[in-house]
Amino acid sequence: MEAVVASAGVEWAARWAGSSAGGAAASLPAAPSLGDVLDLLARVPLAVDGAGMIDQIRGLEDVKCLAGARQAETTVAFDRAQRQAAAGVPATGQDAGQGAGVAAQIALARRESPARGSRLLGLATALTGMPHTFAAFRAGLVNEWRATLIVKDTICLTPADRAGVDEELAADTGALDGMGDKAITAAVRAAAYRRDPAAVARRAARAVGERCVSLRPAPDTMTYLTALLPAAQGVAAYAALVRDAGTARAAGDDRTRGQAMADTLVERVTGTPGGISGVQIQLVMTDHTLLHAGPDPARLSGYGTIPAAQARTLAFTAPGDNDLNLWIRRLYTTPGTGELVAMDSTARLFPPALKRFLQVRDDTCRTPYCDAPIRHHDHITAWHHGGPTTATNGQGLCEACNHTKETPGWTATTTTGPRHTVATTTPTGHTYHSTAPPLPGSGQLRRTSSRETPAGASARPPDGPRRPTVHILGRVIQAA
């Protein structure tokens, strides 16, 4: 990156010298922009041999590190400027009310979720306060992930102690060169403990309060159910599952140990073999998929898209010997776009039916790049500003994004789009658009432009308006 920037500077200086020689005023032109650097980088030819390619890979890694360091500096400067603008005085970083919404703006700029944006802001703030680590990151001696590991294990220290650990590690001298993630983490933790054992102990005590359970999708209609537990409890739970799986296999069970452990976990958590007991599983699919073995995939709320055959199996086959009630709700969509037909209410709060409507239409938080579960049903134009309680003026948001939207300087409006679309404008004037995800069977997985038409194929207009597609929400509830 240094070479790229230097080359951009030489090219910029040459242009300036040429303009000066032509009689122009000898005033310094604007510095090269990021666009200039990107354009120059894009023109670097691919190396012709293996050794040259390895050198380029190494050089591009340095480019990433230098760009990441510059991005961190800009992030901290933006945070400081926003806090000063909000308070009208130089920011001290101590007032939690200052800089509200800064992390959300950074997340949108980096195309990340708001939660990730908050972590990136914290990382940049801490990293720029550790000069040796930051210099090593800028020079490419440590990458962004390893710089993150160093910050993560020193964040519990005071700035002075953190700076002491930074000086002891001396990453900018190459002291960490050749060390893997575990070795770096061990060195940082040891140095942090020597600086302030009490702070490290307090951090461990606070970590117990952060225990939680999370769920995220895995390939092939599977999920990862993850528990963050104190070490002793986690080890005990795992040992119990291993013991019971071993007992079952010794008694002739033909399941693998992993399968037996997973089945035992589900049975013990739900209290029912197969795992369905008084809970709701919501499926969204077309009537053709449900009743006529159609191929259109379905959507499982809280998970995402699943194959049609899996959806029918889930809808009609009860795990184990339980009889399950199946509730069916018809949802109608407009021709062509697949957008759900609207529902309205005269109340200030969204009624239950309209909440379900927003939940099905939006699926997850509508903020761009945020896929957190919907917790709040929000008026896009606020009720106290005359916004009606309608499906058009409603959107599903997570709690954090709803609070950010209410921060001064943030605005949101509905706008035209392939489906329900919201335009959110941040305090800096940047606007981001969010379109409701396509429903199963809508054929709107992406917007197709003329450039995407396959070679030799003609773009055939639709055969006129189709009848509204009927989508069905199947809800498996309390076992009979």
C-alpha positions in Angstrom: 0.0 0.0 0.0 2.9 2.4 0.8 4.2 1.8 -2.7 0.8 2.3 -4.2 0.3 5.6 -2.3 3.8 6.7 -3.2 3.1 6.0 -6.9 -0.2 7.9 -6.6 1.7 10.8 -5.1 4.3 10.7 -7.9 1.6 10.7 -10.5 -0.2 13.5 -8.7 3.0 15.6 -8.5 3.8 15.0 -12.1 0.3 16.3 -13.1 0.9 19.4 -10.9 4.4 20.0 -12.3 3.0 19.8 -15.9 0.2 22.3 -15.1 2.8 24.7 -13.5 5.1 24.4 -16.5 2.2 25.5 -18.7 2.0 28.8 -17.0 -0.7 27.9 -14.3 -0.3 29.4 -10.9 2.1 27.3 -8.9 -0.4 26.4 -6.1 -0.5 23.0 -4.6 -3.4 21.0 -6.0 -5.7 18.8 -3.9 -4.1 15.7 -2.4 -4.8 12.4 -4.2 -8.1 11.0 -3.3 -9.0 7.4 -2.4 -10.4 7.2 -5.9 -7.0 7.9 -7.3 -5.4 5.2 -5.1 -8.1 2.6 -6.1 -7.7 3.5 -9.8 -3.9 3.0 -9.5 -4.3 -0.3 -7.6 -6.8 -1.6 -10.2 -4.2 -1.0 -12.9 -1.5 -3.1 -11.3 -1.0 -6.1 -13.6 -1.1 -9.6 -12.4 2.4 -11.1 -11.8 3.5 -13.6 -14.5 5.2 -16.2 -12.3 4.6 -17.9 -8.9 7.2 -15.9 -7.0 5.8 -12.7 -8.3 2.2 -13.8 -7.4 3.3 -14.6 -3.8 4.9 -11.1 -3.6 1.7 -9.6 -4.8 -0.4 -11.5 -2.2 2.0 -10.3 0.5 1.8 -6.7 -0.8 -2.0 -6.8 -1.0 -2.1 -8.0 2.6 -0.1 -4.9 3.5 -2.6 -2.8 1.5 -5.4 -4.2 3.5 -3.6 -3.5 6.8 -2.8 0.1 5.8 -6.3 0.7 4.6 -7.7 -0.8 7.8 -5.4 1.5 9.9 -6.5 4.5 8.0 -10.1 3.5 8.3 -9.7 3.2 12.1 -8.2 6.7 12.3 -11.1 8.1 10.2 -13.6 6.2 12.5 -12.2 7.8 15.6 -12.1 11.2 14.0 -15.7 10.9 12.9 -16.8 9.8 16.4 -15.0 12.8 18.0 -16.5 15.2 15.5 -20.0 13.9 16.0 -19.7 14.1 19.8 -18.4 17.7 19.6 -21.2 18.6 17.3 -23.8 17.1 19.6 -22.4 18.8 22.7 -21.1 22.0 21.3 -17.9 21.5 23.2 -14.8 19.3 22.8 -15.9 15.7 23.6 -14.4 13.9 26.6 -15.8 10.5 25.6 -17.4 10.2 29.1 -21.0 11.3 28.2 -22.9 8.4 26.9 -25.5 10.8 25.5 -22.9 12.3 23.1 -22.3 10.5 19.8 -25.6 8.6 19.8 -26.1 6.9 16.5 -22.4 7.2 15.5 -21.8 3.4 15.5 -24.9 2.9 13.4 -23.7 5.3 10.8 -20.3 3.6 10.8 -22.0 0.2 10.3 -24.0 1.5 7.3 -20.9 3.0 5.7 -19.1 -0.4 6.2 -22.1 -2.4 5.2 -22.2 -4.1 8.6 -24.9 -4.7 11.2 -25.3 -2.1 13.9 -24.0 -4.5 16.5 -20.9 -5.1 14.4 -20.6 -1.3 13.9 -20.5 -0.7 17.6 -17.7 -3.3 18.1 -15.7 -1.8 15.2 -16.0 1.7 16.8 -14.7 0.3 20.1 -11.9 -1.5 18.4 -10.8 1.6 16.5 -10.9 3.8 19.6 -8.8 1.3 21.7 -6.4 0.4 18.8 -5.5 4.0 18.1 -4.6 4.4 21.8 -2.0 1.6 21.5 0.7 3.2 19.4 3.0 0.2 19.0 0.2 -2.2 18.0 -1.3 0.4 15.7 2.0 1.0 14.1 2.5 -2.8 13.6 -1.0 -3.0 12.1 -0.3 0.0 9.8 3.0 -1.6 8.6 1.3 -5.0 8.0 3.3 -6.8 10.8 -0.1 -7.9 12.4 -3.3 -8.2 10.5 -6.7 -6.8 11.7 -7.8 -10.0 13.3 -4.7 -10.2 15.5 -4.9 -6.5 16.3 -8.4 -7.3 17.5 -7.2 -10.1 19.7 -4.7 -7.7 21.4 -7.4 -5.1 22.0 -9.9 -7.7 23.2 -7.7 -9.0 26.0 -6.6 -5.6 27.2 -9.9 -3.7 27.1 -10.5 -4.4 30.8 -7.4 -2.3 31.7 -7.1 1.4 32.2 -5.7 3.4 29.3 -2.4 3.7 31.1 -2.1 0.0 31.8 -3.2 -0.8 28.2 -0.4 1.4 27.0 2.0 -0.4 29.2 1.0 -3.8 27.8 1.3 -2.3 24.3 4.9 -1.1 25.1 5.8 -4.5 26.6 4.6 -6.4 23.5 6.3 -4.0 21.1 4.5 -5.4 18.2 6.0 -2.8 15.9 9.5 -4.2 16.4 8.4 -7.6 14.9 8.3 -9.3 18.4 5.0 -11.1 17.4 6.2 -12.1 14.0 5.6 -15.8 13.4 3.2 -16.2 16.4 -0.2 -17.8 15.9 -3.5 -16.6 17.4 -3.2 -18.7 20.5 0.4 -17.6 21.2 -0.5 -13.9 20.8 -3.5 -14.3 23.0 -1.5 -16.0 25.7 1.2 -13.4 25.6 -1.4 -10.5 25.8 -3.3 -12.2 28.7 -0.1 -12.8 30.7 1.0 -9.2 30.2 -2.4 -7.8 31.1 -2.5 -10.0 34.3 0.9 -8.7 35.3 -0.3 -5.1 34.9 -3.5 -5.4 36.8 -4.6 -8.8 38.2 -7.6 -7.3 39.9 -9.0 -5.9 36.6 -8.6 -9.3 34.9 -10.4 -11.0 37.8 -13.2 -8.4 37.7 -13.6 -9.0 34.0 -13.9 -12.8 34.5 -16.6 -12.1 37.2 -18.5 -9.8 34.9 -18.4 -12.4 32.1 -20.6 -14.7 34.1 -23.4 -12.1 33.7 -23.1 -12.3 29.9 -24.1 -16.0 29.7 -26.7 -16.5 26.9 -28.0 -18.8 24.3 -28.1 -18.0 20.6 -29.4 -19.5 17.4 -28.0 -19.1 13.9 -28.7 -20.8 10.6 -26.4 -23.6 9.3 -26.4 -25.2 5.8 -28.9 -27.8 4.7 -31.8 -26.7 7.0 -29.7 -27.2 10.1 -29.0 -24.6 12.9 -26.3 -23.9 15.4 -27.7 -23.7 19.0 -24.9 -22.1 21.0 -24.7 -21.5 24.8 -22.2 -19.2 26.4 -21.7 -20.6 29.9 -19.2 -20.4 32.8 -16.5 -22.9 32.1 -17.5 -25.3 34.9 -21.2 -25.4 33.8 -20.3 -25.8 30.2 -17.9 -28.7 30.9 -20.4 -30.4 33.2 -23.2 -30.1 30.6 -21.0 -31.5 27.8 -19.7 -34.4 30.0 -23.3 -35.3 30.9 -24.3 -35.5 27.2 -21.2 -37.6 26.4 -22.0 -40.0 29.3 -25.6 -40.5 28.3 -24.7 -40.9 24.6 -22.2 -43.6 25.6 -24.7 -45.4 27.8 -27.2 -45.4 24.9 -24.7 -46.8 22.4 -23.6 -49.5 24.9 -27.2 -50.6 25.1 -27.4 -51.1 21.3 -28.4 -47.7 20.1 -27.2 -47.4 16.4 -26.9 -43.6 16.4 -23.5 -42.0 16.4 -22.3 -40.4 19.6 -22.9 -36.9 18.1 -26.4 -37.8 17.0 -27.3 -39.2 20.4 -25.8 -36.2 22.2 -27.9 -33.8 20.0 -31.1 -35.7 20.5 -30.6 -35.9 24.2 -30.0 -32.1 24.4 -33.2 -31.4 22.5 -35.2 -33.8 24.6 -34.0 -32.4 27.9 -34.5 -28.8 26.9 -38.0 -29.3 25.5 -39.1 -32.1 27.8 -40.5 -34.0 24.7 -38.9 -36.6 22.4 -38.5 -34.8 19.0 -38.5 -31.4 20.6 -42.0 -30.0 19.8 -43.9 -29.1 23.0 -46.2 -26.0 23.2 -44.1 -24.0 20.8 -44.9 -22.4 17.5 -43.2 -23.1 14.2 -44.2 -20.7 11.5 -43.9 -21.6 7.8 -44.5 -19.3 4.9 -45.1 -21.1 1.6 -47.4 -20.9 -1.5 -50.5 -23.0 -1.7 -49.0 -24.7 -4.7 -46.0 -25.8 -2.6 -48.1 -27.0 0.3 -51.0 -28.7 -1.5 -49.7 -29.6 -5.0 -46.0 -30.6 -4.4 -44.8 -27.4 -6.0 -41.0 -26.6 -6.2 -41.0 -23.1 -4.7 -39.0 -23.1 -1.4 -40.6 -22.0 1.9 -39.5 -19.7 4.6 -39.2 -20.9 8.2 -39.4 -18.0 10.6 -36.3 -17.5 12.6 -34.2 -19.5 10.2 -34.7 -18.6 6.5 -35.4 -20.4 3.3 -35.8 -24.2 3.3 -36.6 -26.6 0.4 -40.2 -27.3 -0.5 -40.0 -31.0 0.4 -38.6 -30.2 3.8 -41.4 -27.6 4.4 -44.1 -30.2 3.6 -42.5 -32.7 5.8 -42.4 -30.2 8.7 -46.0 -29.2 8.1 -47.5 -32.6 7.9 -45.3 -34.9 9.8 -45.3 -34.8 13.6 -42.0 -35.8 15.3 -42.3 -38.9 17.5 -45.8 -40.0 18.4 -47.3 -36.5 19.1 -50.4 -35.3 17.4 -50.0 -31.6 16.5 -52.5 -29.0 15.6 -51.9 -27.3 12.3 -53.2 -23.7 11.8 -53.4 -22.3 8.3 -53.6 -18.5 7.5 -54.0 -17.3 4.0 -51.9 -14.2 3.0 -52.6 -12.6 -0.4 -49.9 -10.9 -2.6 -50.1 -8.5 -5.5 -49.5 -9.7 -9.0 -45.9 -9.6 -10.3 -44.1 -8.1 -7.3 -45.2 -10.6 -4.7 -45.8 -7.8 -2.1 -48.3 -8.7 0.6 -51.7 -7.0 0.4 -51.9 -4.2 3.0 -53.7 -4.1 6.3 -54.7 -0.9 8.1 -55.7 0.1 11.7 -57.0 3.2 13.3 -55.2 2.5 16.6 -51.9 4.0 17.7 -50.4 0.6 18.6 -50.2 -2.1 16.0 -52.9 -4.7 16.6 -51.9 -8.4 16.8 -52.9 -9.2 13.2 -51.0 -6.3 11.8 -47.9 -7.2 13.9 -48.1 -10.7 12.4 -48.4 -9.2 8.9 -45.2 -7.1 9.5 -43.4 -10.1 10.9 -44.1 -12.2 7.9 -43.4 -9.5 5.4 -40.1 -8.2 6.9 -38.8 -11.5 8.5 -35.9 -9.7 10.3 -34.9 -6.2 11.2 -35.4 -3.9 8.2 -32.2 -1.8 8.8 -29.8 -2.5 6.0 -27.2 -5.2 6.9 -29.0 -6.0 10.2 -30.5 -9.4 10.4 -31.5 -9.3 14.1 -34.9 -10.6 15.1 -37.8 -8.2 15.0 -38.6 -6.8 18.5 -40.4 -3.5 17.8 -43.1 -2.8 15.3 -42.3 0.8 14.3 -44.2 3.7 12.6 -41.9 4.8 9.7 -43.4 8.3 10.0 -44.0 8.7 13.7 -47.5 8.6 15.1 -47.0 12.0 16.8 -46.0 13.4 13.3 -49.2 12.2 11.8 -48.0 8.8 10.7 -50.9 6.2 10.4 -50.9 2.7 11.8 -50.8 0.8 8.5 -48.7 -1.9 6.9 -47.3 0.7 4.5 -46.2 3.0 7.4 -45.0 0.0 9.5 -41.8 -1.9 9.6 -40.2 -4.5 11.9 -37.0 -3.4 13.7 -34.8 -4.8 16.4 -34.7 -2.8 19.6 -31.3 -1.1 19.0 -32.2 0.0 15.5 -35.5 1.4 16.6 -33.8 3.5 19.3 -31.2 4.7 16.8 -34.0 5.8 14.4 -35.4 8.1 17.1 -32.0 9.8 17.5 -32.0 13.5 16.3 -30.9 13.8 12.7 -32.3 10.4 11.6 -35.3 10.3 9.2 -37.1 7.5 7.5 -39.7 7.5 4.7 -41.4 5.0 2.4 -40.4 5.2 -1.2 -41.0 3.4 -4.5 -39.4 0.0 -5.0 -40.0 -3.5 -6.2 -41.7 -4.2 -2.8 -42.2 -2.3 0.4 -39.1 0.0 0.5 -37.9 2.4 3.2 -35.3 5.1 2.7 -33.3 6.0 5.9 -31.3 9.2 6.0 -28.5 9.6 8.6 -27.4 12.9 10.2 -24.6 13.2 7.6 -27.1 13.2 4.8 -26.4 9.7 3.5 -29.5 7.7 2.4 -29.8 3.9 2.6 -32.7 1.9 1.1 -34.2 -1.3 2.6 -36.6 -3.4 0.6 -38.8 -6.1 2.1 -37.5 -9.6 1.3 -39.3 -11.6 -1.4 -41.9 -14.1 -0.3 -41.7 -17.7 -1.4 -43.1 -18.2 -4.9 -42.8 -14.5 -5.8 -40.0 -15.1 -8.3 -38.3 -11.9 -7.0 -35.1 -13.3 -5.6 -33.3 -10.5 -7.3 -34.1 -7.6 -9.6 -33.1 -8.5 -13.2 -31.7 -5.9 -15.5 -31.2 -6.1 -19.3 -27.5 -6.7 -18.7 -28.3 -9.9 -16.8 -30.3 -11.4 -19.7 -28.4 -14.5 -21.0 -26.7 -14.2 -24.3 -29.0 -15.2 -27.2 -32.1 -14.9 -25.0 -34.8 -12.3 -25.5 -36.5 -10.5 -22.6 -40.1 -11.7 -22.9 -42.7 -9.5 -21.3 -45.0 -11.1 -18.8 -48.2 -12.7 -19.9 -50.3 -10.0 -18.3 -51.4 -9.7 -14.6 -51.5 -12.9 -12.7 -53.9 -13.7 -9.9 -52.6 -12.8 -6.5 -50.5 -15.6 -5.1 -51.9 -17.3 -2.0 -49.3 -17.8 0.7 -50.0 -20.0 3.7 -48.6 -19.6 7.2 -48.6 -23.0 8.9 -48.3 -22.9 12.7 -47.6 -26.0 14.6 -48.8 -25.4 18.2 -49.5 -27.2 21.5 -49.5 -31.0 21.2 -52.9 -32.5 21.6 
